Structure formats: C-alpha cells, structure tokens
Amino acid sequence: MTSHSAFWQPTASIEVLQKRALLMRKVRDFFAKRQVWEVETPNLSSATVTDEHLQGFSTEFVGPGAALGRTMYLQTSPEYAMKRLLAAGSGAIFQICKAYRNEEAGRWHNPEFTMLEWYRPGFDHVALMQELDELVQYICGTEPAQRMSYQQACIQHLQLDPLSCSLDTLREAATQLGHGDLAAKEEDRDTLLQLLFCDGVEPHIGQIRPCFIFDFPASQAALAKLNPDDNRVAQRFELYFRQLELANGFHELDDADEQLARFEHDNLKRRQQGKAEKPIDPYLLGALQAGLPACAGVAVGLDRLFMLALDKPKIRDVLSFDIGNA
C-alpha cells in the first residue's frame, strides 16, 4: 500500500475552527448593522503594490489574448479594486478575502492570510479609528484603545523626535538597540525609523489594551493624505495589541497625480535597492482621476484578531492549514 503523509490533519482543532466561524459571522453582523455592504474583487490583478517593503506573488495567465503568457499578481490587499468601486458610487463597503505576501512565515505570519478591509465615505481617519475600536471591543472584549501620535510614542520610548532628529541620532539609537552594523551604513531615515519603532516602541505599547499610533511621518504616507496642519505627517494610523500589528488605516489620498508620483518614487527606491520595479495600476489612477469620494479605509488581519479573541499564541492555531501543511 502506498504510504501517504501522516500530516494530513488540520493545523487548528475543529473546535477552534467552529469558534472562528462564529467570529466571522459576528464581523459580518457588525457591518450589517451599520449598513456597510459586502463586496468581492479579484485576487488576480495585472498590477500590484510598488511599496519596496512588500513582496507579492506572481503567476502566468495563458489564455485568450494572452497566448504567450501574461503576468498576473496575487493581491497583497483588495485596496485598489475597492477604490474603483468607491469611485463608481458604491458607498460604504467591506470585504473579507484572502491576501498574499511572499514574505516570512512564523508565529504571527502566514503568506496566505485572511484580510478584512473596509471604506467609509464621509469618514476621516479619526472617525474610522473609533469604528475599528468598536469592532475590536465587539470581537475581543477589549477595553477602549489608547491613542498616541507616532511622534509621542518615539519621544516616550526612544527619547528622540522622529520628525526633526538627525540621521546620526537615529543611527546612535539603532546602535543602542544592538543594530550597530546596519546603522553604520544605512542612509535611509525610514529604514532606521521602522527598525527603531519595531524594536524600541512596539514591545512597549498595547500590552494591557489596544493602542492606536497615528500621524506617521509623511515619508511613510503610502496611500494616505498628508495632515493639512502639519505636512511632516500623514493621516495614517496603525493598531497594536499584545505585540501584534492588527490594522493599517488611512484618510485616503484622492489625488491621482500625487499617487502616481508616490508610486514612481517607490519604483525608484526599488531600483536603488536592486529590486525589480512593479507595474503601476492604471485602473486605480483612472478611478482617482474620475473622483474618489472623500473617505477613510482600513485593512485588518483577521487571523491575528481571531488569535487574540481565542487566546491562541500562534497564527497556525486559528488556521485550518498553514503554509507548513497546505
């Protein structure tokens, strides 16, 4: 008799997967009560994110109009397609979907994961933080979240002002955290800031209750508007709880020319780092040019949220099959 793998069983227990199903129903109920409707968009796209810190998966489509093969990308987020729906007049929408990032796998990461993303016309990032806080309280039974600006968090935990300090100050702080080799040769402020934030801030925030960090440096704006009162910072937030980054949200940029400039700058940084450039999504730019309603949006890692709700230490404990036995 042929010997088959002994590792065929689910990663999570059936009991946990049943509880996960109930939590998924609660998420949908949360939005149904608020008249935010559910949408679906493609996982495969002809374009992908340009962010040099994100690495996606690609595949080849061979079919009508693509006999020689056409490169398609598994989406790292449904953001671009959802913004096309918003520009077409969808109103408030949410999506629960698979997202894919060709990066690490481990305690808190799986390259294929479940993402919740939603957009609220008429909301800014402050109003959306409040709604996300209500969702996390509803799913996890947490206390209301704390809120700190990125600048406040760095001053409190790193004793430096990230918006005004010198590159040498950032290098010195990184050296004190044990990253002297990298600090000595690193020329990019954001690389050092992200390292410092990860090692020197994240372990100290959101331990007892969730913590929002908002007003990220403008150089880390991604798809967020800049703060009209202080253009050194962007109207972007992240949510942390028990060492997990749970969400990333924006007061959404609606200027097609500015968005194109940011994408092109991303690809410039990719070239400088010896990475392949990524195709810029013309459909997103077309939607922005046609008119994106003033809105805020946020992406939430649902597997991580369910880890916290079910008090599980590893992401594989809430997945039917993780990358190790997929």
C-alpha positions as CSV (number, residue, x, y, z in Angstrom):
1,M,0.0,0.0,0.0
2,T,1.3,3.5,-0.9
3,S,2.4,5.5,2.2
4,H,0.7,8.9,2.4
5,S,1.6,11.8,4.6
6,A,0.9,11.5,8.2
7,F,0.5,15.3,8.5
8,W,-2.9,15.5,6.8
9,Q,-4.9,16.8,9.8
10,P,-5.9,20.4,10.3
11,T,-3.5,22.8,11.9
12,A,-6.2,24.2,14.2
13,S,-8.6,22.0,16.1
14,I,-12.1,21.5,14.8
15,E,-13.4,23.2,18.0
16,V,-11.3,26.3,17.2
17,L,-12.4,26.4,13.6
18,Q,-16.0,26.3,14.7
19,K,-15.4,29.2,17.0
20,R,-13.6,31.0,14.2
21,A,-16.8,30.6,12.0
22,L,-18.9,32.2,14.8
23,L,-16.4,35.1,15.0
24,M,-16.6,35.6,11.2
25,R,-20.4,35.8,11.5
26,K,-20.0,38.4,14.2
27,V,-17.8,40.5,11.9
28,R,-20.4,40.4,9.2
29,D,-23.1,41.2,11.7
30,F,-21.1,44.3,12.8
31,F,-21.2,45.7,9.3
32,A,-24.7,44.7,8.5
33,K,-26.0,46.7,11.5
34,R,-24.1,49.7,10.1
35,Q,-25.4,49.3,6.5
36,V,-21.9,48.7,5.1
37,W,-22.3,46.2,2.3
38,E,-20.0,43.3,1.4
39,V,-18.2,43.2,-1.9
40,E,-15.8,40.8,-3.7
41,T,-13.0,41.9,-6.0
42,P,-10.4,39.8,-7.9
43,N,-7.4,38.2,-6.2
44,L,-5.6,38.2,-9.5
45,S,-4.6,41.6,-11.0
46,S,-2.4,42.9,-13.8
47,A,-0.7,45.3,-11.4
48,T,0.4,45.2,-7.8
49,V,1.8,47.3,-5.0
50,T,5.0,49.3,-5.6
51,D,6.0,49.5,-1.9
52,E,9.6,48.3,-1.6
53,H,8.8,46.6,1.8
54,L,6.1,44.4,0.3
55,Q,6.8,41.4,-1.8
56,G,3.9,39.7,-3.7
57,F,3.4,36.5,-5.6
58,S,3.1,36.4,-9.4
59,T,1.9,33.8,-11.8
60,E,1.3,33.5,-15.6
61,F,-2.1,33.5,-17.3
62,V,-2.2,31.7,-20.6
63,G,-5.5,32.1,-22.4
64,P,-7.5,34.3,-24.8
65,G,-5.5,37.4,-25.6
66,A,-2.5,36.0,-23.6
67,A,-1.3,33.1,-25.6
68,L,2.3,33.9,-24.8
69,G,1.6,34.4,-21.2
70,R,0.6,37.4,-19.2
71,T,2.0,38.1,-15.7
72,M,-0.7,38.4,-13.0
73,Y,-0.3,39.2,-9.3
74,L,-1.9,37.7,-6.3
75,Q,-3.1,40.7,-4.4
76,T,-1.5,41.9,-1.1
77,S,-4.7,43.8,-0.4
78,P,-8.0,44.4,-2.2
79,E,-7.5,48.2,-1.8
80,Y,-7.0,49.2,-5.4
81,A,-10.1,47.4,-6.7
82,M,-12.3,48.5,-3.8
83,K,-11.3,52.1,-4.6
84,R,-12.5,51.6,-8.1
85,L,-15.9,50.6,-6.7
86,L,-16.0,53.6,-4.4
87,A,-15.3,55.9,-7.4
88,A,-18.1,54.2,-9.2
89,G,-20.5,55.1,-6.4
90,S,-20.6,52.1,-4.2
91,G,-20.9,53.9,-0.9
92,A,-19.6,52.2,2.3
93,I,-18.2,48.8,1.6
94,F,-16.3,46.0,3.2
95,Q,-14.6,42.8,2.1
96,I,-13.3,39.6,3.7
97,C,-10.8,37.9,1.4
98,K,-7.5,36.1,1.1
99,A,-4.4,38.2,0.7
100,Y,-0.9,37.1,-0.2
101,R,2.5,38.3,0.7
102,N,5.7,36.4,-0.3
103,E,7.5,37.1,2.9
104,E,8.1,35.4,6.2
105,A,6.1,32.6,7.8
106,G,6.1,32.0,11.5
107,R,4.4,32.7,14.8
108,W,2.4,35.7,13.6
109,H,2.8,35.4,9.8
110,N,1.4,33.1,7.0
111,P,2.0,34.0,3.4
112,E,-1.7,33.4,2.6
113,F,-4.0,35.1,5.2
114,T,-7.5,36.5,5.7
115,M,-7.9,40.2,5.4
116,L,-10.8,42.4,6.4
117,E,-10.9,45.8,4.6
118,W,-13.5,48.5,4.7
119,Y,-14.1,52.0,3.4
120,R,-16.3,54.8,4.8
121,P,-17.2,57.8,2.6
122,G,-17.5,60.9,4.8
123,F,-15.1,59.5,7.5
124,D,-11.7,60.8,8.2
125,H,-9.0,58.6,9.9
126,V,-10.1,59.7,13.4
127,A,-13.7,58.6,12.8
128,L,-12.5,55.3,11.4
129,M,-10.2,54.7,14.4
130,Q,-13.3,54.9,16.5
131,E,-15.2,52.4,14.4
132,L,-12.3,50.0,14.4
133,D,-12.0,50.3,18.2
134,E,-15.7,49.4,18.5
135,L,-15.2,46.3,16.2
136,V,-12.2,45.1,18.3
137,Q,-14.2,45.6,21.5
138,Y,-17.1,43.6,20.0
139,I,-14.9,40.7,18.8
140,C,-12.3,40.5,21.5
141,G,-14.0,42.1,24.6
142,T,-11.2,44.6,25.0
143,E,-11.2,47.9,26.8
144,P,-11.3,51.1,24.6
145,A,-8.0,51.6,22.8
146,Q,-5.3,54.1,23.8
147,R,-4.2,56.7,21.2
148,M,-0.7,58.1,20.7
149,S,0.9,60.0,17.8
150,Y,3.9,58.4,16.2
151,Q,5.9,61.4,17.5
152,Q,4.7,61.0,21.1
153,A,5.4,57.3,21.0
154,C,9.0,57.8,19.8
155,I,9.7,60.6,22.3
156,Q,8.4,58.5,25.2
157,H,10.1,55.2,24.3
158,L,13.1,56.2,22.2
159,Q,13.8,59.6,23.7
160,L,14.0,61.2,20.2
161,D,11.8,63.2,18.0
162,P,11.3,61.3,14.7
163,L,10.2,64.3,12.8
164,S,13.2,66.5,13.5
165,C,16.2,64.5,14.7
166,S,19.3,64.0,12.6
167,L,20.3,60.8,10.8
168,D,23.2,60.4,13.2
169,T,20.7,60.5,16.1
170,L,18.7,57.7,14.5
171,R,22.0,55.7,13.9
172,E,23.0,56.1,17.5
173,A,19.6,54.9,18.8
174,A,19.7,51.9,16.5
175,T,23.2,51.1,17.7
176,Q,22.0,51.2,21.3
177,L,19.3,48.6,20.4
178,G,22.0,46.3,19.0
179,H,21.9,47.2,15.3
180,G,25.2,49.0,15.0
181,D,26.3,47.2,11.9
182,L,23.2,48.2,10.0
183,A,23.1,51.7,11.4
184,A,26.7,52.4,10.3
185,K,25.9,52.0,6.6
186,E,22.2,52.8,6.4
187,E,21.4,56.1,4.7
188,D,17.6,55.9,4.6
189,R,15.8,57.6,7.5
190,D,12.6,55.5,7.1
191,T,14.5,52.2,7.2
192,L,16.1,53.3,10.5
193,L,12.8,54.7,11.9
194,Q,11.0,51.4,11.1
195,L,13.7,49.4,12.8
196,L,13.6,51.6,15.9
197,F,9.8,51.6,16.0
198,C,9.7,47.8,15.7
199,D,12.3,47.1,18.3
200,G,12.0,50.1,20.6
201,V,8.3,51.1,20.6
202,E,6.1,48.2,19.6
203,P,7.1,45.9,22.6
204,H,6.0,48.7,25.0
205,I,2.6,49.7,23.6
206,G,-0.8,48.0,23.6
207,Q,0.0,45.4,26.3
208,I,-3.0,45.9,28.5
209,R,-5.4,47.4,26.0
210,P,-5.1,48.1,22.2
211,C,-3.1,51.1,21.2
212,F,-3.6,53.3,18.1
213,I,-0.5,55.0,16.7
214,F,-1.4,57.9,14.3
215,D,0.2,60.7,12.3
216,F,3.0,58.7,10.8
217,P,5.9,60.5,9.1
218,A,4.9,61.9,5.6
219,S,7.6,59.7,4.1
220,Q,5.6,56.7,5.3
221,A,2.2,58.0,4.0
222,A,1.7,55.2,1.5
223,L,-1.9,55.9,0.2
224,A,-2.8,58.5,3.0
225,K,-3.4,62.2,2.8
226,L,-0.9,64.5,4.5
227,N,-2.0,66.4,7.5
228,P,-3.1,69.9,6.3
229,D,-1.9,71.4,9.6
230,D,1.5,69.7,9.6
231,N,2.7,68.3,6.3
232,R,5.5,66.5,8.1
233,V,2.9,63.8,9.0
234,A,0.3,61.7,7.1
235,Q,-3.2,60.9,8.2
236,R,-2.4,57.3,8.7
237,F,-2.9,55.0,11.7
238,E,-2.0,51.5,12.9
239,L,-3.4,49.4,15.7
240,Y,-1.3,47.3,18.1
241,F,-2.3,44.8,20.8
242,R,-0.1,42.4,22.7
243,Q,2.8,42.8,20.3
244,L,0.7,42.3,17.2
245,E,0.1,44.8,14.5
246,L,-3.6,44.4,13.7
247,A,-4.5,47.1,11.3
248,N,-3.3,49.9,9.0
249,G,-5.7,52.7,8.0
250,F,-5.7,55.9,6.0
251,H,-7.6,59.1,5.4
252,E,-7.4,58.1,1.7
253,L,-5.4,60.1,-0.8
254,D,-7.7,61.1,-3.7
255,D,-5.2,63.0,-5.9
256,A,-4.2,60.9,-9.0
257,D,-1.1,62.9,-9.8
258,E,0.2,62.7,-6.2
259,Q,-0.5,59.0,-6.1
260,L,1.4,58.4,-9.4
261,A,4.3,60.4,-8.1
262,R,4.4,58.2,-4.9
263,F,4.3,55.0,-7.0
264,E,7.1,56.3,-9.2
265,H,9.2,57.2,-6.1
266,D,8.6,53.6,-4.8
267,N,9.9,52.2,-8.0
268,L,12.9,54.5,-7.9
269,K,13.7,53.1,-4.4
270,R,13.3,49.6,-5.7
271,R,15.8,50.3,-8.5
272,Q,18.2,51.7,-5.9
273,Q,17.9,48.6,-3.8
274,G,18.4,46.3,-6.8
275,K,14.8,45.1,-6.7
276,A,12.5,44.7,-9.8
277,E,10.1,47.5,-10.5
278,K,6.4,46.8,-10.2
279,P,3.7,47.7,-12.7
280,I,1.7,50.8,-11.6
281,D,-2.1,50.2,-11.6
282,P,-3.7,52.4,-14.4
283,Y,-7.2,51.4,-13.3
284,L,-6.6,52.8,-9.8
285,L,-5.2,56.0,-11.2
286,G,-8.2,56.3,-13.6
287,A,-10.6,55.9,-10.7
288,L,-8.8,58.6,-8.7
289,Q,-8.9,60.9,-11.7
290,A,-12.6,60.2,-12.1
291,G,-13.2,61.1,-8.5
292,L,-12.8,59.1,-5.3
293,P,-15.2,60.3,-2.6
294,A,-13.6,61.7,0.5
295,C,-13.2,58.6,2.7
296,A,-11.2,56.6,5.1
297,G,-10.2,53.0,4.8
298,V,-8.6,50.3,6.9
299,A,-7.2,46.8,6.5
300,V,-7.3,44.3,9.4
301,G,-5.5,41.0,9.7
302,L,-8.4,38.8,10.7
303,D,-6.3,35.7,11.6
304,R,-4.4,37.8,14.1
305,L,-7.6,39.4,15.5
306,F,-9.0,35.8,16.0
307,M,-5.8,34.7,17.7
308,L,-6.4,37.4,20.3
309,A,-10.2,36.7,20.6
310,L,-9.5,32.9,21.1
311,D,-6.3,33.5,23.2
312,K,-4.1,31.5,20.9
313,P,-0.3,32.1,20.8
314,K,0.4,31.3,17.1
315,I,-1.4,32.1,13.8
316,R,-1.4,28.5,12.8
317,D,-3.6,27.8,15.9
318,V,-6.5,29.6,14.1
319,L,-5.9,28.3,10.5
320,S,-7.3,25.2,9.0
321,F,-4.0,24.6,7.3
322,D,-1.0,26.8,7.5
323,I,1.8,27.0,4.9
324,G,3.6,24.1,6.5
325,N,0.8,21.6,5.6
326,A,-1.1,23.5,2.9
